[in-house]
Structure formats: C-alpha cells, structure tokens
Amino acid sequence: MPTPTQLLTRLDELGRALASTERALGLIGLGSVGLERGRLDNYSDLDFFVIARPGHKQFFLDDLSWFNAPCPLVFAFLNTADGYKALFADGIFCEMAVFEPDELANIPFAAGQIIWQADDAPADMGSPRVPLPRSSHTAEWHLNEALTNLYVGLGRYWRGEKLTAMRFIQVYALDRVLALAATLEPAQQAFPDPFSPDRRCEQRLPQASQLLPVFAQGYEQTPASAVAILNYLEQHFEVNPHLGRAIRQLAQPPLS
C-alpha cells in the first residue's frame, strides 16, 4: 500500500503538472490529505479538487495527460460530470473533481489544504462559502424513524425480501441509532464526516460501537439484529409501547 509520504508527494507532483498547463488556478487537498492529516495512513486515498481557470474545466476532464504526468493511470472512471475515480500504476487511488471558481462558490465541502495555487488565484480558494449540511432532525425523529424502519424491515424479511430487510434494519435503522448514540455519550475527537456519519463511528462513539456486532449480524440474522436495536432503544429512550410490542412480535418466525 502507498505510504502517507508517497500520497503527499503525489499531490505535489499533480500540483506541478497542473501549473505546467497554465489552465489551472489551484489544487486543493481534501480529507486526510487536506486539513485532517492526523488520520492519514496507508489505507488513505487522494481526495482533491482541481480549480480550473474560467472556461477550461472541460480541458482537464477530456485530456488526462496532466493526471498521468506523475505516474500512468491504469484505471479512470468518470463517475460524475465533474470528476473521476482513478488508480495509478503504483497503487495510489484518487477521487477528484474539477471546478471553476464560480462553481466552487456554490458547493458545500469541508475546508481543504491548498497544495498549489497560481499567483492570481483567490486567497480563500480552500475555504467553502456554502455551509456544510447539518441535520435538523430531533432525537424523537431519529427514534421513531428507527422504530418504523425495524417494523417495515421485519415484514419484508418474512416476505422473503431479505436484502431490503437487512438494509432497512442494519443500515437505515442503525444510522438513526448512531445519531441517537451521539446524544448519550460524548463524541471523541475522530474527524467526523458531515457527509457520512458512519465514518469512524468506532472511534467517535466507542460505547455504542461495542454493540455494533449485535446490531448488524448479517443477511440471515436480521430479526436478531432488530431485537438488539430495539433493546438498546428501549433501554435509553421512551419507546412507544404499542409499536415496541408489535416489533417484538414481528421479530418472531410466523406460525406455519
């Protein structure tokens, strides 16, 4: 696996490649290669924004010679209209997007580290102007959404729709449980991800994370996972008793 030093070196190399085109304003490193380098490790990838000069965005998306300059790409997938997921021959994986300055002003993103910028680039290029998304949902909403996910998921499980049942209970309901867990224990400093709250939950919520093996027991154990989640919710919150009983009943195999 690439080392942190190799990852950061590759970013610097990409910055020089962009500078040589004279069509770019800057390169912004994001996440673990941005302002969160305390979590950079051998399993990190390169997340970055290329800031193109006005009118030159499409050049960077159509002609990847700048991208190949440090090391040949062995895989490149245009996964959005703005950027690629790509793999270099030496094993460094990237997720990148290209924006022009007026686009960047309307995109929410976590502040990044400016790796390279042109002399005439905006000084605040690495700072977002749009605030990051914040949930407006209350604890009551998370609780009742989790409970109804359990109920719906169990019905689907016994109908034979086990995959969607697993997702309703071990993904959707569990997402709500994680949101509730954050109200019960002080979150540890572990770089929360505003776009993906399950990221690093083992480090952020160590107490609740001890129960993850029973909350997510797998495809064939969805009813047991539902009961474990319900037990946790009843232990810490005021669960509607009628819905709680209905979930417990539905978690039992139907009579043949």
Secondary structure, DSSP 8 states (H G I E B T S, - for coil): ---HHHHHHHHHHHHHHHHHHT-EEEEEEEGGGTT-GGG--TT--EEEEEEE-TT-HHHHHH-THHHHSSS-EEEEEE-SSSEEEEEETTS-EEEEEEE-HHHHTT-B----EEEEE-TTS-TTTTS-SB--------HHHHHHHHHHHHHHHHHHHHTT-HHHHHHIIIIIIHHHHHHHHTTTS---SS---TT-TTTTHHHH-HHHHTTHHHH---GGGHHHHHHHHHHHHHHHS---HHHHHHHHHHTS----
